[in-house]
């Protein structure tokens, strides 16, 4: 028999073609499985029946029991409404219906004299308590008796669904129908030994009580089981992919440390940090192992990841291979290119730059020299992955700020060589351990956890609008002392919906308070032509402009050691990680640097906490953990585009840390005994992984890449 859960949702009684299409478009529910695994996002306790006298204006959803003593029609046209009076032993309340008046009136007439159960959110109008559009069912009605909904789940919905008659109550009935129809045929999704070891409830019990929990205990058991299963299969998938890669994929062997590496290393005018040396050793170990390197390099802003990437690329060059470094923005690509040229000046290493702005004539030469092997290192943007870009012998790939690239983009570089090149992905956004385990559990991880010597901590200060001229005087003092300042805005133009400072208004204000020719102000934003953007960027980088007014386009990749002040306007608009990234644009020299967080007077509790954390610590990893707790994983690290092997529907990486660790332990236990899940006893795991992968929002399954 075909798996009942793979049936199209339109075949569920009560749905049909029209509703099925709508559910697919609005909630991505196309099959019985999609419906069953669409869980409530909150629950309302229906175990208590309130008396009318207990109702306060601030009371949330409540359940009442009483008799309808009066019904009347009021108003005309669109204002027409049915008003009913509900009475219990403590008082009365009005029930008001603007829609479905005829149906409600018929229902009341049919059950005249009966007691009703009423459920809704109370309010007050002209001193009279009321509930608009409550659920109302006669006590004698046994329709709901078969639904164990002492705890009522609330599902996500949309205006289109509600306007089409698919209310939360209707959705709840769909789930009940589906459970009745499908539950007997649902197979267990975890092996018996795992269920016993981790004290999990059966899958049928979990699915029943996640939708219709009989009490809080049952709901807790159901949530634990489903969260564990989700996180377990995610970790199992990642670790299995790693095992497949390690067992089947041969890598290029780079044993030689030659002229290129030694030239760069010997010409550095500073000593590498202990962390940088450790990471280079880890990368070298991968390169001589005979297995393809797949390594994530994390490091706080300014920790020296780019130099590690260059030295690693030179190891490939010393072994007759080419290297490619892909950056997310043209600004960052150009900066990498210029740094590499500066560091390798006088050597035989040929470094080229390829971006969307590269002229056709230059492109033609680059394409030719790449195929001939004359270019040793190619630095570029997404332009490097275009089909017509071919290498003679690509052996090493660096993907910088990797979360800005989609799965397909990253994978394209893998296929530019007959033998998989070594891959190093880098991020300057510190990733909390739990998120790293989830997004990059199939990669080896290196961390640069110390800053170069001589760097002074950046002092972060919170100011409000009333202190603006104090700010301007401080910037003038820093400029007088020979330094420069960034001023960053969240918006380019004024917004009708958001009361935040914008770049256009800010630029005018800055040029008024910092007039030319005494002060030179450059401006950079995403809507500029590339040549204009680069001109102003160069003006600032070369010290010819005192102030750079910009949007967060400069979050990544602008390295100006002489800049000592970073002003972030409407700082409450930014997340912790972004604020930290922006702050990292200063403090790159030996001088004392400052980050000024400008905000409005009214701050939400969450915004206030973010600002306080920024002022309290410079530790990017600490901030990343806090960001994860505050915001949840969301798209913190480009979660969706990073290509999760499993679509997380109920678990929360930020809140379920302990459970994630437990699930990873379980996955490691399984794979320690059966690395590729080949044993008959693990057939259930192979089956579920296949099902879950097929339903996940992933572009490429890396386990298929040999």
N, C-alpha and C positions, 0 to 999 in steps of 0.2 A: 504493500500500500504506500502511496505517495505520502510524505510527511504532511499531516493536516495543517501544520503551521505555515506551510509554503503556499496554501491556497490564497487566491486574491481576495482582498478585503470586501469587494463588492458582493461576494457570495455569502457573507454573513447575514443571516436574517435581520431585516430592518435597515440594511444599508443600501444595496443596489448600486447601479451604474453611476448615477449622478452624485450621490453621497460619497461613493468610493473614490471618484475622481477628485472631489473636493478634499477628502482626507489625505489623499496622496500629495496634492499640491500644497496644502496648508501645514500638515504635520508630518509629511513624509511617511505616512502609513499606507503601505501598498499590499501587505499580506497580513494573515492572521498573526504571524510572529511579531510583525511591527506593532500591531495593536496590543498584543499581550505584554510586550516589553516597553510600552509607553506607560510609565508609572506616574502616580500622583506626585505633585511637587510639595503638597502639604495635606494635612488631615484636620478635619473638624470633628470634635467630640460630640456625638449624638446620644451619648449615654444619659445625659441629664435633661430633665424637663423643668424649665423655669416657670415660676409664677409671674404673671404680668406685672405685679407690684415690684418685682426685683429688677425690672428693666431700667437702665440708665442710658442717657444719650450716647455715652461712650462705649456701651456694651457691644461686643462683637456678635458674630452669628449666634443665635439662640434657638432653642426648640420650645414651643409652647403647646399646651393641650387645653382645648375649650370648645364651646358651642358657638356657632354663628347665629347671632340674635337678630341681625338686620343686614339687608343688602339694598343698595340704591345706586342709581346711575347719576353721575354729575358731569357737567360740562358738555360742550359740543365740539364736533369736528375732531381735530387732532388732540384737543384737550379732554375728550370724552374719557371717563374712567368709571370703573366699578369699585365702589367703596363698601367693604364689609366690616361689621363689628364683631370681633371675637371676644367672648367673655369667659373668664374662669372665676374661681371663688375669691380672687384678690382684686379683680378689676377688669377693665376693657382696653382694647387696642384696635386701631383701624388697620385693615388690610386693603391695600390699594393696587388695582390692576389697570394698566393702560393698554395692554395687548391681550389677545385671547379672551376677551370679555365674554363672548357668547359661550365658549367652551367652559369657562369657569362657572358662569351662571347656571349652565345645565348640570354641571357636576354638583353644585350646591343644592340645586332643586331636587336632584336625584337622591341626595343623602340628607334631606331636611330632618332636623332633630338629632342627627348623629354628632358624636364628638369628632373633632378634627385634630390631627397633628399638624402643626404649622412650623415651618423652619425658614429663617431669613435673618437679615440684618436690620435691626431696629433704628429708627431715626425719630426726629421730632420736628413738627411743623405747626407754627402758631400755638405752641404750648400743648399740642396733642401728639401722643405717641402713635407711630405708625410703622408698618413694614411694607415696602414697595415690592411687588412681585414675589411674594414668598412661595415656597413649596407648600402645598396644602393637600392633605390626604385624609379621608375619613378613617377612623379607627377600624371600622368594619372591613376596609379594603385590605385584602391579604396579598396584594400584588408584591409589596415590598418585604413581606415576611420571609420570603425565600432568600432575600439578599441580606447577608450578615453584616450590616453596615452600622454597627454601633459607633464605628469610626468611619467617617465619610472622606474618601479621597477627593482632592481637588486637582483636576487635570488642566494642563495648559490648553488654551483655546485661542481663537482669533475672531475678529469681528465678522469675517466672511462665514465662519462656521456657525456663530451665534445667529446671524441674520438668516441662515439657511435652516434654522430649526434644530441644529445640533448643539444643545445646551450641555452644561456639565452633567446634568441629570441624565440626559439622553446618552452621553458618552459612557456614563457609568453603567447604563443598561446594556450598551453594546458589550462592555467588558464582561458583564454577568452572563450574557448570552454566549459569548466566546468561551468563557471558562466551562460552562455547562457542556458545550459542544466538544471542546478540545481536550479538557483535562484528562479524561480516561486514556487518551492516546499519547500523552506527553511522556517521553522517556527521561530517565534520570540523566543529568548532564555532568555528573562527577562520579568518579570511581568510589565504591563503597569504603575502601580503606581511607580515603581523604575525608569523606563525610564523617567517619568515626573519629579519626585522629583530631579533627578540628571542630568536633561537636556541632555539626551543621544539620539543620532541618532538611527534610526531603524537598525536592524541587516543586512538587505539586503543592505541598503545604506553603512554601514560600510564595509561589505565584498567586495562590488564593488569598493569602493574608497580606500581600502587598497592595492588592486592590480592595479587598474587603476584610480588613483586620477585625477579628472578634474582640480584641482588646489590645492594650499597649504592649503587653508581653509578646503576643503573637506577631504584632507588627515589628517589634525589635528583632525577633528570631528571623523573620522574613527578610528584613533589610540586611542583617548581618550575612545571611546566606548568599543573597544576590550580589552584594558588594564584594564579598570574598571571591565568588565565582568570576566576576568581571575582572578583578585585579589579578587573580590567579592565571586566567587565560592570557591576559596581557603580558604578564611576566614570562609565562610559558612560551608564548609566541616569540618574544624578543630573545630569550635565552636559547631557544631552539634554532632561531636564525643564526645566532652567533656560533652555535655548534656546527651547523651546516657549513657556514663560511670557513670555520677553522679546519673542518675535516675534508672539504672538497676543493677549496680554492687555493691554488698555488700562487704565491706572490713572487714578485721580482726580488732578487737578492742584491742588495747594495752593500758590499763589504768594505769598499775602499773609502778612506777619508783622504781626499786628495787636494790638489792645488786650489780649487775654487773655495772650498770650505776653509782651508788654512789661511788663504789670502784675506777673507773677510774677518775671520776670528782674530788674526794678528794685527789688523788695522783698526780694531775697535779701540777707542780712547777711554774705555771704562771696563770694569770687570763684570762679567755676567753674574746675576744673583744665583744663590744656591738652588733656588727653585727652577730657574731657567736651565741650569746645567743638568738637573735631575730629569727634566722633561726631555731634553735633547737625548739623554741616555736611553730613556724609555722609547723614543722614536727610533733611535738607532737599533735598539734591540728588536723592534718590529721589522725593520728593514733587512735584517740579516736572518730572520727566522724562517724564511721560505714561505710564509703565509702573508696574504695581503693585509696591510695595515688599515684598520678602520678605527681611528682614535679621535676622541673629542678633547679639545684643549680649552679649558676654562681659565680665565684670569680676570682679575679686576681691571678696571680702566687704568692704563698707564703701567701695567705690570711687565710689558715687553714681549707680548705674544708674537707680534709681527717679526721681530728679530729672530725668534725661535723658528718661525715659519720659513724665513729666508735661509737660515743656516741649514735647515732640513732639506729645503729645495736644492741647496748647493751640494748636499750629499748625493742627491739623484744625478745632478750634473756631473759630479766626479765619477759616476759610474756609467756615463754615456747615455743618460736618459734626459728627457725634457721635463720641465715642471710648469704647472699652470696654477695661478692664484686668482680666484674669482671673488670680487668684492661686490657688495649690493648697490653701491652708488658710484657714479663717475668721479665724484669728489674724492672718495676713499681710494678708488683704483689709481687715480692720478697721484695721490699722496704716496701710496705704496711704491709706485713706479719711480717717483723722484727719489725716495729714500733708498731704494735698491740701487739706482744709478749712482747715487752719492757714495754708498757703502762699497760698491764694486768698481768705482772709478780707477782706471789703471790696470784692471784685470782683463782676461780674455773672455769673460762671461758676457753674453749678448742678451740684454733684457729688452723686451718690446711691450708696447701698450696697445690694447685693442678695446675700444669702447664704441658706443653707438654714434659718437661724434667723429670717429676716425674717418678721414677722407677716403674715397674709393681708390684713389691712386696709391695711398699708403697701405690700405687694406690688401690690395693686390700683392704688394711686395711682402707684407707680413705673411699672407697665406702661402706664398711661394717659399719663403725662407723657413716657415714652420715645417712644411713637407720635406724640405731638403735637410732639416736638422740644424740649420744655421742659428736659429733662435733657441737659446737655452732655457729661458724663463719667459713665459707669457703672463702678463698681468692684465686683467680686464674686468669688465662687467659681465652681464648675461650674454653679451655679444660673443664671448669665447665658446659658448655651447652651440652656436648655430651650426647647422649641418655642413656648411661649406668650410668650416674651420677644421683642418686636419693636421695631425701631428705625425712626425716620422716615428717618434718613440716616446710617447707620453708615459712617464713612470711615477709621477708624484703630483697630487692635486691638493690644493688648499682651498677650502671654502670658508671665507671670512664672514662673520656675522651670519652664520648659517641659517638661523631661523627666518631670515628674510627671503630665502629661496624655497620654492616648492619642491616636492619630491621628484617630479619629472625633471625639473631643471638640474637638480643634483645628480640624478642618475645618468643624464646625458653624458656627463664627463666620464663616467665609468666606461661607456661604450666607445670612447675615442681611442681605445687601445686594444690589441688582441688579448694581451694579458692585463688583468685588472691592475690599474695603478694603485700605489699606496695613497690612502685618503686621510687627510687631516682636516677636521672641521673645527672652527674656532668661534668662540663667542666672548665678547667683553661684557655681556650681561650675565653676572653670576647666576647660576641655576641651582636652586635648592636641591638637596640630595634626592628628595622624594620625586621631584619633577624630572631630574636627570635619570633616575631609575626607570621612569615611565616612558620618557621620550627617547632615551638613548641607552636603554638597557642592553642593546646588542652591540654597543661600542665599548672599547676600552677608554678609560677617562684619565686624563692628566690635568693637574691643577697647578697653576703658578700662583702661589699664595703669599708672595712677598713683593714689595715694591723696590725699585732700584734705590741704592743708598743715596742719601742727600735730599730725597723728596720730603718736603714738609707737609704735615696734614693740612688739608684745606679747611679753613674756618667758615662754617655755614651760619648765616644770620637771617632771621626772619624780620622783615619790615612791612609796614602797611602804608597806604597811600599818604597819610599825614606826614610821613618821614621821607617823602620823595626827594625834597631838596637837600636833605642830609645825605641821601644816596648820591645825588649829582655832585655834591662837594667832595665826597669821598672818591668818586671816579676821577674827578679833576686832579685830586692829589696824587692818585696812582699814575695818571698820565704824566703829570709833572715829574714824577720819579722815574719816568722812562718806560712805563708799562702800558698794556692795552686791555680793552674790556670787550666782552661779549654781552649783548642784550638780546634775549630770546623771547619771542612772543608765541602764544599758542595758535593764533589766527593771522592770516594775511590781511583780510578785510573785516570790517565791522559786521557782526552777525546780529540778525533780528531776534534770534532765539537764545543766544548765549551772551551774557554780560561779562565778557572778558576783554582784556586789552588786546588790541590788534596792531600788527606791524605798521600799517600805513599811518595810523594816528600816532603811534609811538615814534616812527621815524621823524615825523614833523616836530614832535615834542623834543626829541633828542637834538635835531639840528638847530632848534631855537635856543636851547640851553647850552649847546656846544657848537657855537657858530664858526663857520669857515672864515678866514683861512687858518685860524688858530687851531681848530680841530678838524680832522678829516674823518668822515663817517662813511663806511661802506655798507652795502645791504645785500643780503642773500636770501632767496626763498625759492620754493619749488616751481613757481610759475615763470621764472626767468628763463631766457634762452641760455643754453649751456655756456656760450662764449662770454655772456655778460656775468653769469654766475662765477665763472672761473676768473674773470678779470678782477671782480671785487674780492673774491677769496684770496687771490694772489696779492692784491693790494694790502690786505690785512696780514697775510702770512709773512710778507716782506717788511712789515713794520711801517708801511707808508700810510696806513689808516690807523687812527687811534681807537676807533670803535667799530665793531661789526654788529649791525642790527640784523637779526635773522629769525627764521622759524626753527623748529626742531630738525630741519634738514641737516643742521650741523651736529646733531646728536652723535653721529658716527663719523669719525675720520678727520676732523680738523685738528691738526697738531701744531699749536703755536706756543712754544715755550715761553715767549715774552708776555703772553696774556696772563694777567693776575686776578682779573675780576670776571665772574660769571653772574649776570643778573638774569633771573628767570621771572618774567612777568606772568601774573595770574598763575602762580605756581600750584595753586589748588587744582588746576586743570590737568596736571600731569600725574601719572602713577609714580611710585617710588623708584622703580627700575629706570624709568625715563629721566627722572630728576637726577638720579645718580650718574647716569650716562652723560647728561649735560654738564654736571658738576665736574666730571672727569676731563672736560676740555681745558680746564685750568689746572695749575699745580704741576705742570710738566717741566718747569725749570726749578732752579734752586731757591727762588724767591718765595716769600710768604704769599699765599693765594687765598681768595675769598669767593664764596658763593652766596649771593644775596637772593633770598626768596621773597618776592613781592606778592602780596595777596590783598584781596578785598577785606572789608571789615567783618562780613558775615561768613564764617566758615562752618561747614558741617563737622560733626564729630569725627568722621573718618578723615576729612581733609586736615583737620587740626592735628590728628595723630600722625599723619604722614609728614607734616611739616616738622613736628616735634622730633620724630625719628631721624629725619634728615639732619637736623641741628645737633642731634646727640651722637651720631656715629658716621664714620667714613668707610666702614666695612661693608662692601657691596654684597657679600654673602649673607651677612646678618640682615641687611635690608631686603634681599631677595626672599628670605624665609618669611619676613614680616609681610611683604607684598603678597606672597602666596596665601598667607593666612587671611589677609584682609580682603583680597579680591577673588581668591580661588584661582585655579589654574587658567580657566578661560582661554584667552589667546595670549597669555603671558609670554610664552615662548613660541608663538605661532603654532600652538598645539595642533590645530586642524591641518595646517599645511605641512607639518612635519611628518605626517603620515603615520598616525597611530595604527597599530595592527588591529586593535579592538576599539570599537566605538563605546565610550563610557557613558552609560545611561543613568546610573544611580550612584556610583562611587564618586567621591570628591578627594582628589589627591592631597589637597591642603588639609582636610579634616580627618582623612582616614589613613594617617601616616602609619599607625601601629598595625592596622589591618593590611596595608600594602607590604610591610615588612614580613608579616605572617604569610601572606600569599606568595611572596618571593621565595621564602623558605620552603614552602610546599612545592613550588615549581622546581627549585634546585634539587630537592629530594628526588623528585620524579626523574629528572634528567641525569642525575648522578648515576642512577641505575640503568637508564635507557636514553642516551643522549639524543637520539634522533627519533624517539617514539616509535620504534619498530616492533616492539613486543606485542603479542596478541592481547595481553591484559590492558594495554593502553589504547585499544581501538576506540574506546569512548572519547579519549582525549583528542585523537586524530580527527574524529568525526566532528566534535564541537569546534575545534580550531578552524576547520574548513567552513563550517556554518557561520561562525563569527567573522572570519575574514571576508567572506562574501558580502556580509551586511555592513561592513565598516566603510567609512568615507576615505578610502585610501586609493591612491592612484597606482602605486606599484607595490607588489609583494616582493620584498627583497629576498625572500627565501628561494625565489625562482631564479635569481641572478647567480650564475656560477662563476 
